[in-house]
């Protein structure tokens, strides 16, 4: 397998990083705004940790986004691909 498997964690992590950079926030600043540890933000961005619903709510509030806006990268095509139903 020459290409790494894209997981929901990796896709969300990339999206979270893009949101953070777009907002001009460091991992430390996002951690402070969300009440999470900066190392945990890094783990999520690298796809190493799965964010719970509570964490998603905290991140939404930090960015002043709704949950659907925070999860905007998960359209029906992406969800089908991740679930193995192409």
Number of C-alpha atoms within 10 A of each C-alpha: 4 4 5 6 9 11 13 18 18 18 18 22 23 17 18 21 19 13 14 18 12 9 11 11 15 13 20 15 14 20 20 13 15 20 13 16 13 17 12 15 23 18 15 20 23 17 19 13 15 16 18 9 10 9 15 17 16 18 24 18 15 17 17 11 13 14 15 10 12 20 16 11 17 17 9 9 12 15 14 12 13 16 11 8 9 9
